[in-house]
Amino acid sequence: MPDAAPTLLWFRRDLRLADNPALTEAIRRGRPVVAVYILDDEDAGEWASGGASRWWLHQSLTRLEAALRQRGGRLVLRRGAAAEALDRLVVETGADAVYWNRRYEPWATARDQAIKATLTLRGIEVRSFNASLLREPWEIASKAGGPYRVFTPFWKALRAMGDPGDLLAAPARIAAPEIAPVSDNLDSWAMTPTKPDWAFGLRAAWEAGEDAALQRLEAFLDGAASEYANRRNFPGTNGTSRLSPHLHFGEIGPRQIWHAASFHHNEAATDQFLAEIAWREFSHHLLFHFPNLPTEPLRSEFTEFQWADDPEALAVWRNGMTGYPIVDAGMRELWATGWMHNRVRMIVASFLVKDLLLPWQLGARWFWDTLVDADLANNSASWQWVAGCGADAAPFFRVFNPTLQGTKFDPQGTYVRRWVPELSRLPDSLIHAPSDARLVDLGDAGVRLGHDYPLPVVDHRAARDRALAAFRELRAA
């Protein structure tokens, strides 16, 4: 007996089997399931995944394919505009339904709406689901009926909505059609580097996939979560969950994290952690309601801000050669591992925007290409927060002193010594301010400023005065 018309299951940012509503409903339909992933750079345009994200995607798809095969399923890979790829698959397989989990980037929502309209007119059943957020962006509204622009009331509203619902179990079996559609070879997508091989640090730091994500969550809740509120700001300690890339690719979902953390033995310790999950929700809320968030300041007056044009300063910031150790440590960690501690992200962002007076969009673009967790909502909202032009933003006149930030949050210099090893022999009292050290201290540590390690690219006090003057000029205008 020939197969019944199959269901096309379109994997996107939901590369897992557990708590995957589109997968669950596709199986419940009782037809063979054709699982497909489409690398759609055409529709993504300028927001096509950066290099570090592509490396992670390759690993994640490899593990998803293995998990599907263990249960009898297969993963079809196609590349190109999603509408065309899906259209071809409908014809090839005779599918009469297409299911997917929603994405919230402006380009993706516009694309998905067009695909849904076209397929529906052809008599194809189309259903989409929420696998990426605790609540849909349109489900949370202020008392005035509009979107929230301040985090705290958003967080209160989110908590007031209660438990996000029961989790869905991973399927034991996935029925696939007897004859699978032709699939691209994943290696042909060339998402992993060859020469030069810049990904060796990423391979050492990360394991992608659903199993790794669940193991990381369990390890965090059994360990660092108990001191998260106190240790999360100290980059030299193992104080954070490091779940962000797993969340971004949907190897784990926020509902899974919420349930696991909520039932943890130390509720007070995990409350701050859940607030960070809520910041991710808030960022998606902002992107959905303000689709220009990645490129335009939410506070429109900042469109007139007089930014500097200094390619050389941008280059030393990217390369971790600013002469400010905590900044340089962060930028080097980013390049080596595709990730950066959140406190350090704020420090390096403040340095770019306020000490160097360079546009926040330049920093966001660099993060987009180098972060394994490069998420359009999180990245855009967080850079605007630091720049003082976004929602619930830190005021522009709040300028982080990188030396004091290093002294406060890396007091023994553990983090700097790891990522800026040329300074490793400096004492704790000088590790964050080598330019203040005496020649004899530098000599004892084997450091020659301007040779082994750069002199500061700017004087922080003068740079702060310049930034505040530019802000006053904007307010006066």
GUKESE-347805 format. One record per residue: residue in three letters; x, y, z of N, C-alpha, C in turn. Coordinates in steps of 0.001 Angstrom, whole numbers, plus 500000, padded with zeros to 6 digits. Atoms other than C-alpha are relative to their C-alpha. Layout:
N
AlaXYZXYZXYZ
...
END
This chain:
477
Met500860498812500000500000500000500000500896501237500000
Pro499127498821500054501532503336499018499840500856501253
Asp500061499083498859502371505881501713498856500988499830
Ala500935498881500015499659508336502655500788501277499768
Ala499321498721500227500447511957501773500724500417501271
Pro499233499697498791503239512935504162499803501436500483
Thr499952498666499419503620515943506411501434500514499897
Leu498676499368500006506544518277505735500207500709501341
Leu499638499357498736508171519263509019501236500841499748
Trp498920499063500324510326522349508515500730500406501275
Phe499171499608498858513062522580511154500629501354499719
Arg499427498657500127514378526083511815500899500265501202
Arg499267499766498750515560527402515203499382499137501105
Asp500641500932499082514118524345516935500643498623499831
Leu499255501195500380516829521731516436500053499005501156
Arg500137500956498899515577519320519083498755499149499755
Leu501165500884500094513064516509519520499044500180501172
Ala500860499803498829511780517220523039499380501387499995
Asp500735498735499908509198519949523630500044500760498674
Asn500032499430501349508904520536519897498576499840499468
Pro501420500157500347505222521240519174499744499678498530
Ala500224500312501414505525521164515370500272498527499735
Leu499688501417500145507175517734515544498912499134500625
Thr501038500782499318504632516447518059498714499947499179
Glu501245499957500765501682517580515944500139499310498649
Ala499785500701501273503214516265512727499874498491500195
Ile500100501432499714503535512803514289498560499626500342
Arg501385500264499584500052513025515813499067499914498795
Arg500824500016501202498678513552512326499911498595499387
Gly500083501376500424499456509932511635500492499709498598
Arg499450500206501344501232510347508294501525499910500092
Pro498533499928500021504873509839507326500460501457500107
Val499462498656499774507004512817508286501273500178499177
Val498793499618500733509494514426505914500594501214500710
Ala499347498908499263511809516511508104501015500675499097
Val499125499250500897513665519256506262500591501194500725
Tyr499380498742499581516126522005507115500437500727498738
Ile499680499192501185516549524832504582500955501116500408
Leu499061498897499769519602527072504609499606501127499060
Asp500597498938500814517869530219503397500750501306500215
Asp499256498751499932520477532947502990499375501075499117
Glu500588499035500932518497534581500182498996500903500702
Asp500994499194499301515583535704502338500609500725501192
Ala499369499372498838517805536419505350500788501243499603
Gly499272498823500473519890538840503267501142500374500928
Glu498914499521499147522099540935505512500041499297501352
Trp500030500699498719521035538820508487500203498499499835
Ala499562501385500115522287535533507093501015499719501114
Ser499162500349498852524184533673509821501464500322499748
Gly498577499714500085527743534751510542500836498734500105
Gly499091501132500050530790532523510532499912499083501205
Ala500045500834498796530653531323514149498672499254500090
Ser501310500645499969526922530598513918499917498863498998
Arg500004501068501005527447528572510748500775498785500503
Trp499255501121499432530070526476512500499106499207500948
Trp500877500677499033527601525725515300498875499258499270
Leu501105500613500730524785525009512842500412498667499385
His499518501251500573526869522366511099500004498891501052
Gln499952501015498948527453520533514378498595499620500457
Ser501342500259499496523836520888515476499182499159499025
Leu500730500784500993522403519556512215500503498560499953
Thr499439501351499964524758516586512398499364499187501125
Arg500568500709498847523404515686515823498494499807499855
Leu501441500161500234519782516298514844499746498849499035
Glu500138501096500965520167513975511845500164498650500686
Ala499764501259499293521565511250514120498828499656500913
Ala501130500240499101518729511679516627498757499566499231
Leu501141500400500821516115511446513883500158498571499497
Arg499769501357500524517687508305512410499819498944501090
Gln500181500945498904517696506632515819498527499645500203
Arg501438500210499820513909506960515777499284499661498693
Gly500588500398501266513372505949512183499798501123499012
Gly500200498853500877513309509453510700501250500342499204
Arg498868499518500795515588511285508276499919501518499945
Leu499970498556500150516639514885507721500426500338498582
Val499708499549501355516491516378504246500578501407500080
Leu499357498689500026518815519340503627499816500620498628
Arg500120499246501237518053521947501005500535501413500239
Arg499439498649499891519582525349500268499347500906498967
Gly500604499030500906518022528468498757498795500651500634
Ala501202499329499497514875530567499102499019498945500510
Ala500825501025499363512578528681501465498720499719499226
Ala501260500200500732509416529231499409500210499043498831
Glu499725500862501153510981527600496362500366498591500450
Ala499599501316499516512536524774498356498798499206500497
Leu501192500686499509509257523946500075499080499609498848
Asp500844500299501149507367524138496799500491498742499282
Arg499445501176500657509721521598495236499753498736500817
Leu500206501160499145509416519289498230498544499553500010
Val501425500359500074505600519417498134499740499190498734
Val500184500716501266505732518335494496500671498630500046
Glu499238501251499980508388515665495065499364498942500894
Thr500490500959499010506701514078498073498494499798499973
Gly501457500062499945503018514754497485499449500427501347
Ala500437499569498670502823516325500959498751500862499907
Asp501206499182499969499468517827501869499942500884501244
Ala499932499140498814500600519641505040501447500403500251
Val498675499492499625503557521770506135499892500599501394
Tyr499995499517498617504261522345509829501369500603500320
Trp498735499430499527506861524576511434499788500733501317
Asn500019499159498802507730526431514632500424501403499612
Arg499855498615500438507655530190514406501368500597500333
Arg498886499106499756510559532602514104499458501419500049
Tyr500536498669499709510291536280514999500817501143499404
Glu499291498930500691512890538169512957499085500600498932
Pro500915499370500965511128540697510698500031499361498625
Trp499928500611501333512435539142507495499368498612499994
Ala500541501358499934511404535669508675498475500002500109
Thr501455499962499878507875536629509686499353500392498675
Ala500545499609501308507297538355506334500073498823499024
Arg499848501162500873508631535326504461498985498920500333
Asp500895501082499589506570532872506509498545500303499668
Gln501378499624500335503343534804506010499726499797498511
Ala500166500171501445503889534794502251499931498520499635
Ile500011501437500278504663531059502224498668499384500422
Lys501264500556499510501606530258504317498847500353499066
Ala501086499582500894499327532274502026500045499216498691
Thr499859500700501280500696530623498877499616498532500126
Leu500306501414499823500507527071500208498528499765500304
Thr501423500147499668497026527565501639499130500097498758
Leu500762499869501252495728528722498252500091498729499163
Arg499824501250500753497044525443496831499365498813500708
Gly500660501073499274495077523447499379500885499249500963
Ile499085500617499051498066522621501580499679500500501404
Glu500206499609498601497429522610505317501304500562500565
Val498816499368499407499863524981507058499693500333501449
Arg500157499685498571500259525167510829501361500396500569
Ser498767499567499335502844527005512910499774500028501499
Phe500068500171498554503637526756516608501091500817500677
Asn499013499274499209505603528409519393500892499006500724
Ala499021500851499319508726526496520385501153500799500583
Ser498820499200499689511089529413521030499841500935501186
Leu500240499006498954509454531611523660499048499445501052
Leu500971500343498966507584531311526941498607500475499611
Arg501266499421500453504868533555525522500237500688498665
Glu499886499299501267504197534982522100500154501503500237
Pro499801498562499787505268538639521687498703500791500060
Trp501271499271500021501667539692521061499099499644501181
Glu500823500397498863500372537976524207500215500882501222
Ile499680499166498840501992540461526600499882501462499587
Ala500219498588500327500781544061526515499938500820501271
Ser500067499082498860501044547051528824498540500338500301
Lys501360499604499653498006548503530558499385500893498933
Ala500493499144501087497745550951527667499712499195498735
Gly500279500849501146497519548017525283501124499898498989
Gly498880500026500939500882548547523588501131499140500520
Pro498843500795499564504284546867523820500707500652501188
Tyr499172499491498913506453547199526884501310500532499441
Arg498690499444500342509576549345526619500925500035501204
Val499207500084498778510819548791530177499923498567500498
Phe499941501421499691511956545396531379499218499612501244
Thr500576500439498729510755545306534992498495499757499917
Pro501435500312500112507006545679534277499716498861499026
Phe500154501145500906507397543255531361500217498702500776
Trp499674501193499223508982540716533712498886499681500978
Lys501111500229499069506204541186536247498777499448499267
Ala501145500480500783503575540704533558500216498562499549
Leu499687501359500431505325537594532292499827499018501145
Arg500136500878498843505494536073535758498541499840500396
Ala501405500063499612501854536922536404499200499046499126
Met500691500920500893500871534743533444500170498549500428
Gly499874501324499420502044531721535426500838499043499183
Asp499230501060500636503480528437534290499761499991498492
Pro500178499953501455504111528326530533499387498741499398
Gly500670501191500524502495524892530215500854498751500094
Asp499306501278499897503386521214530235500969499810498835
Leu499011500292501029506376519972528320499552498813499144
Leu500297501085500930506111517683525302501188499040499959
Ala498923500984500010508088514452525362500544499804498593
Ala499423500356501288510463513523522590499359498717499495
Pro500655501202500523508909510928520275500929498787500045
Ala499220501233500030510019507305520488500219499519498576
Arg499943500478501372509387506710516803499502501086499061
Ile500411499035501023509149508929513709499882499242498681
Ala500227500714501249507606507394510606500469500845498828
Ala499502499306501191509432508371507420499454499301498758
Pro500432500659501238508332507710503829501026498968499552
Glu499102501056500443509781504616502189501125500543499125
Ile498993499384500866511591506754499625500173501452500428
Ala499751498643499511513195509896501028500396500905498841
Pro499547499047501018513678513027498904501514500124500007
Val498559499764500090517170513794497707500391501126500962
Ser499516499020499031519170515730500300501367500506499595
Asp498648499479500136522163518040500046500924499282500974
Asn498996500450499057525357516833501644500390501187500879
Leu499736498886499089525952518958504732501382500607499770
Asp498651499477500218529665519270503993500060500937498792
Ser499985499160501201528820520839500620499601501434500314
Trp500367498636499611527453523862502489501209500789500505
Ala498730499348499630531035524629503625499827500977501161
Met500227499139498839530015526006507020501090499875501048
Thr498875500127499079533154524824508783501286500393499272
Pro498792499512500680536544526414508038500998498879499738
Thr498912500940500288539431524542506480501339500695500194
Lys498753499243499874542404526848505879499718501481499792
Pro499520500376498667542873528805507986498868499421500861
Asp500983500621499111541107526705510626499861500857501251
Trp500171499101498853539873529426512952499066499413501062
Ala501017500543499097537381527103514701500554499057501059
Phe499461500963499026539806525064516830499599500385501424
Gly500420499565498672538911527188519874498534499711500262
Leu501418500312499856535203526688519245499812498519500297
Arg500117501442499774535653522912519059500403499636501422
Ala499541500295498644537529522952522361499006500473501054
Ala500872499383499000534914525093524099498590499437500022
Trp501428500292500123531612523656522874499732498603499468
Glu500607501156500630529585520583522127498564500382499683
Ala501344499608500421526456521318520119499036498827500136
Gly501007501041500033523193519405520094499106499967501227
Glu501011500066498943520157518623522218500519499313501250
Asp499494500712498822521874516106524500500968500873500786
Ala499032499135499320524697518538525254499298501135500731
Ala500748498915499369522193521300526014499352499537501302
Leu500649500518498792520269519151528505501021499689501077
Gln498943500280499027523498518043530156500537501287500606
Arg499495498724499490524675521640530441499015500615500992
Leu501010499476499079521385522704532051500041499249501327
Glu499966500802498778521531519831534533501234500331500840
Ala498772499689499269525132520582535443499924501377500654
Phe500128498652499434524343524269535953499100499994501223
Leu500949499997498882521332523625538199500545499242501197
Asp499412500752498899523302521110540255501246500671500567
Gly498762499372499560526283523438540576499907501503500142
Ala499851498546499931526702527118539724498706500744500289
Ala501274499293499790522987527949539976499827500461501435
Ser500198499645498586523150528001543784500653501323500362
Glu499317498730499735525514531011543641499882500953498809
Tyr500089499232501238524331532480540346499870501499500252
Ala500236498579499755523099535793541763501277500715500428
Asn498768499389499511526495536416543386501161499868499021
Arg498825500297500809528864534913540815499834500319498519
Arg500251499860501434527252535698537458500769501163499369
Asn499289498839500529529177538982537083501514499838499982
Phe498549500191499865532646537475537620500478499047498893
Pro499651500839501151534075536221534326501088498978500269
Gly498941500947499698536986534426535957499516498746500708
Thr500565501160499324534631531956537652498999499308499079
Asn501000500752500759532315529280536291498634500266500622
Gly501195499575499295529208531164537361498750500135499159
Thr501173499838500865526856531175534345499666498662499340
Ser500467501262500580524897528527532459500627499692498653
Arg499466500157501366526459529089528994499011499250499095
Leu501044500639500810523152527944527507499603500815498780
Ser500515499094501024522766530875525125500076499446498585
Pro500024500537501358523917529146521906499015498847499834
His500976501088500068521795526107522706498584500558499873
Leu501303499335500095518808528399523200499795500605498620
His500128499336501290519508530307520025499626499013498899
Phe500277500978501040519481527189517875498840499071500350
Gly501148500807499631516581525660519742500351498577500369
Glu499637501326499507518536522673521016499378499744501368
Ile500780500033498775516743523458524243499059501193499937
Gly500976498918500043513658525596524739499857500691501336
Pro500129499268498738512906528257527345499015499353500972
Arg500939500672499094509969526241528691500693498866500752
Gln499247501045499315512312523368529462500862500586501110
Ile499166499344498990514656525727531287499137500512501149
Trp500902499451498980511774527389533126499545498898500955
His500476501102499160510410524059534364501110499462500871
Ala498897500567499235513783522711535414500443500939501115
Ala499554499027498996514777525918537226498937500233501064
Ser501088499740499061511356526418538832499881498910501051
Phe500109501111499062511460522995540444501334499661500655
His498712500201499359515053523332541531499871500225501492
His500118499944498540515697522963545240500217501393500572
Asn499706498668499473516880526576545629499316501043499115
Glu500776499085500839514158528808544186500580501405500003
Ala499448498648499922515745532027545437501237500140499122
Ala498771499933500784519011531172543697499715500035498514
Thr500299500062501430517333530526540342499113501148499524
Asp500876498905500406515083533600540362500724500980499088
Gln499223499097500841517828535825538934500285499368498648
Phe499775500719501254518567533178536318498757500065499110
Leu501236499912500785514925533141535228499789501422499485
Ala500106498621500485515066536931534965500830500192498739
Glu499192499917501216517830536502532380499285499325498825
Ile500826500622501038515595534122530423498911500980499577
Ala501033499005500312512944536834530656500564501158499181
Trp499391498950500836515385539409529205500029499553498543
Arg500057500531501355515637537161526173498582500156499433
Glu501389499826500435511834537183525975499715501468499677
Phe500204498565500186511837540973526324500626500464498691
Ser499323499624501243514319541293523468499174499585498787
His500844500440501107512071539251521180498710500808499927
His501174499126499928509093541314522329500301501326499290
Leu499610498738500628510956544464521260500182499847498493
Leu499754500183501426512076543072517916498706499807499229
Phe501276500229500676508574541924517054499244501302499806
His500785498757500064507011545299517827500765501150499353
Phe499184498933500583509925547436516590500988499350499024
Pro499178500799500925511291545635513501501273500682499523
Asn498764499313500384513942548321512834501050499978501107
Leu499103500037498839515611547520516160501451499667499634
Pro498604500327500292518737545964514539500807501132499375
Thr499262498960500732519614549119512603499718501421500462
Glu500398498649499634517771552140514023499814500126501504
Pro500184499828498558517864553541517569498519500100500356
Leu501389499959499556514620553006519431499626501412500444
Arg500194498583499652514986556515520837500447500816498790
Ser499737499422501318514728558439517595500959501179500035
Glu499104498847499957516700561463518811501452499588499775
Phe498629500454500185519843559317518641500377499849498529
Thr499626500011501421519651559315514851500880501192499661
Glu499197498801500240521305562749515087501299500011500789
Phe498783500026499177524103561640517412501239500042499103
Gln498791499812500794527533562638516132501054498956500363
Trp499038501059499750529468559384516077501332500303499304
Ala498680499854500613533173559232515270500140499037498811
Asp499652500872501126534609557676512115501483499682500148
Asp498617500321499654537770555856513186500255498516499754
Pro499776501420500314538526552553511388501142499380500795
Glu498870500556499253541834552174513215499585499641501422
Ala500474500294498649540145552363516624499089498769499989
Leu500861501177500120537539549839515476500842498735499875
Ala499149501170500222540317547481514372500670499554501298
Val499329500416498768542165547554517702498989499438500995
Trp501054500554499147538861546950519522499685498564499573
Arg500294501356500495538069543941517319501110499018500344
Asn498853500888499815541556542531517771500417499836501455
Gly499618500100498594541666542935521543501343500610500289
Met498718499319499838544522545438521446499777501457500399
Thr500338498627499626543008548517523109500926500553501073
Gly499206499557498866545451548651526023499232499991501302
Tyr500804500174498787542637548031528510499767498504500176
Pro499965501464499934543077544442529736498649499309500029
Ile501286500683499926539461543578530592499287500047498650
Val500576499885501336538327544842527176500685499026499050
Asp499247500859500912541086542990525348499765498522500309
Ala500285501392499631540435539790527308498656499566499413
Gly501314500339500537536779539881526277500015499799498504
Met499976500108501461537476540463522609500795498780499542
Arg499234501200500356540045537666522551499227498726500340
Glu500856501146499686537697535268524316498960499808498898
Leu500996500061501069535092536115521681500585499348498754
Trp499408500536501219537430535371518791500385498531500160
Ala499530501375499791538751532166520348498861499011500162
Thr501033500961499613535495530623521580498630500281499390
Gly501312499643500524532638532433519819499020500433501072
Trp500868499648498864531292533547523180500733500988500879
Met499403499074499049531873536234525785499081500095501209
His500741499842498752530812536541529411499143501264499944
Asn500947498894500168527804538849529725500488501298500634
Arg499483498777499385529395541318532138501057500627499100
Val498949499481500865532342541628529777499397500531498698
Arg500685499455501179529971542103526823499590501452500256
Met500393498629499682528664545195528579501208500929500041
Ile498798499169499883532182546454529286500561500330498620
Val499406499742501318533479546036525728499063500843499136
Ala500959499193500764530270547504524286500055501456500440
Ser499898498636499498530493550544526531501285500654499500
Phe498732499441500466534121550992525525499905500425498538
Leu500123499657501416533304550934521812499150501251499816
Val500977498936500234530333553281522064500405501298500677
Lys499785498787499216531504555709524726501466500425500081
Asp498588499605500007535289555593524928500483500296498580
Leu499579499786501387535781555261521165498987500802499206
Leu501079499219500610532499557015520285499632499459498606
Leu500346500634501268531848554514517492498568499474500056
Pro501417500398500012528305553562516401499787498584500532
Trp500301501309499430526749550670518278499739498963498913
Gln500273500955501086525747549122514944501268499273499559
Leu498743500651500375529441548416514204500333498868500967
Gly499764501054499018529774546462517414499026498852499840
Ala501010501037500177526528544605516838500332499125498796
Arg499629500765501190527737543590513371501164499054500293
Trp498864500851499676531023542239514743499557498817500856
Phe500545501077499180529181540247517389499197499028499137
Trp500826500847500859526819538967514689500852498951499280
Asp499160500925500758529707537364512821500825499096500897
Thr499051500741499170531747536123515765499366499224501146
Leu500663500706498899529205534913518359499342498716499515
Val500758501211500308527955531348518320498542500157500428
Asp501382499754499574524834532690520052499454501295499400
Ala500420498743500632524357535599517627498507499970499700
Asp501454499975500101520650536250518051499580501433499682
Leu500315498650500457519119539220516239499286500804501073
Ala500731499282498961516749540131519073500914500356501168
Asn499131499758498846519214539736521949501112500980499668
Asn498858499175500381522112541324520102499591501452499825
Ser500443498636500283520161544364518940499550500713501269
Ala500522499372498778518356545033522229501120500301500979
Ser498927499810499020521510544621524298500956501113499581
Trp499134498911500451523678546895522145499303501345500158
Gln500711498729499807520985549565522190499903500363501479
Trp500047499732498558520734549189525967501289500679500439
Val498713499422499607524445549893526394500174501393499412
Ala499825498711500672524353552754523895499058501075500532
Gly500913499013499431521525554427525805498889500432499072
Cys501001499559500974519248554592522777498855499011499843
Gly501014501030500148517065551534523319498961500026501091
Ala501018500136498970514321550286525592500669499742501346
Asp499485500228498653514969550435529319501514500197500035
Ala498566499886500234518397551685528337500746500597501189
Ala499091499309499094521301552518530574500223501397499436
Pro499833498651500551521595556308530267501365500178499358
Phe498746499832500727524267557459527852501094500538500910
Phe498974499417499145526007559380530609500569498997501009
Arg499386501056499190526655556095532417501104499367499173
Val498855500454500775530149555327531149500836499070500874
Phe499197500947499237531888552186532382501476500399499947
Asn498551499859499931535449552742533546500592498598499885
Pro499567501390500195537142549623532138500983499520501050
Thr499053500399498964539894549654534744499280499645501284
Leu500751500284498777537474549856537653499120498773499845
Gln500814501190500240535206547252536069500848498736500126
Gly499120501148499880538138544884535783500372499720501446
Thr499615500163498598539244545508539352498861499432500828
Lys501160500426499212535721544945540672499581498569499676
Phe500581501285500391534705541882538684501032498926499644
Asp498931500976500210538080540212538078501146500361500942
Pro499058499416499038539894541171541286501352499297500047
Gln498721500709500008542570538466541075500610499936498591
Gly499487499999501353542988538976537337499951498638499314
Thr500066501360500552542050535357536617499592500014498534
Tyr500529499934501366540119536222533479501018500647499056
Val499017499315500841542699538664532121501223499124499775
Arg498811500834500164545566536275532745499766498872498999
Arg500281501074500952543815533581530731500047500507498564
Trp500175499546501373543100535718527680501027501038499561
Val498921499060500342545906538285527857501259499507500712
Pro498914500646499253548790536019528870501274500829500070
Glu498785499179499931551457538646528109500047500850501265
Leu500041499238498743550300540382531308499952499090501221
Ser500305500947498926550084537228533414500900500132501219
Arg499078499904498856553101538035535597499845501307500778
Leu500265498786499226551792541416536703499253499660501281
Pro500741500262498756550543541545540312498532500410499851
Asp501425499702500048546807541735541012499736501502499967
Ser500232498556499886547117545444541822500246500746498697
Leu499659499330501255548408546225538316499430499309498763
Ile500411500794501143546846543575536103498969500716499133
His501021499276500768544003545900535070500440501417499618
Ala499498498656500337546143549032534742501497499956499738
Pro498556500086500246549515548151533242500625501335499634
Ser499438498702500380549914551688531908500310500859501218
Asp499691499274498766550010552897535530501197499401500742
Ala498924500693499292552789550494536480501338500719499828
Arg498647499473500101556339551606537204500809499124499045
Leu499160500758500926559023550551534752500596498759500661
Val499406501138499318560540548294537391498978498874500135
Asp501040501026499888557212546485537886499751499338498653
Leu500176500552501337556775546082534150501174499095499640
Gly498823500798500292560327544821533855499961498658500711
Asp500095501247499230559801542251536602498993499037499369
Ala501045500833500614556700541029534735500304499660498546
Gly499636500281501382558503540920531381499111500696498990
Val500913499268500874556199543542529841500653501293499544
Arg499590498716500564557265546343527522498789500604499309
Leu501189499366500572554298548610526859500338500602498645
Gly499760499549501354553981549459523219500715498960499170
His499319501085500717555831546261522321499318498663500278
Asp500662501261499633554495543249524235498497500187500158
Tyr501417499680499781551194544942525032499814501486499684
Pro500131498618500465549767548173523587499731500996501113
Leu500426498882499159549488551510525283498514500243499770
Pro501439499767500182545852552604525819499716500787498721
Val500357499341501254544220553594522538499407501382500250
Val500516498688499580542492556458524361500229500145501498
Asp500020499735498568542725558092527748498546499966500451
His501406500201499641539535556995529500499351501292500490
Arg500621498781499456538967560263531345499689500994498885
Ala500236499087501118539353562356528193498903499459499081
Ala501018500600500854537220559891526215498618500148500623
Arg501283499823499316534489560072528839499512501436499842
Asp500392498596500162534489563861528675499499500262498580
Arg500432499819501386534230563700524883498604499418499779
Ala501303500642500168531282561303525052498896500817500662
Leu501013499217499300529426563396527606499732501321499286
Ala500197498765500766529996566533525542499127499740498774
Ala500822500344501159528523564808522490498560499759500411
Phe501357500245499511525525563716524556499316501311500357
Arg500595498709499664524992567238525886499612500757498726
Glu500301499336501272525134568533522333498718499424499392
Leu501230500642500530522466566013521300498781500500500760
Arg501148499542499195520194567043524184499670501448499690
Ala500245498587500308520644570713523381499315500145498662
Ala500604499927501341519714570069519755498542499560500040
END
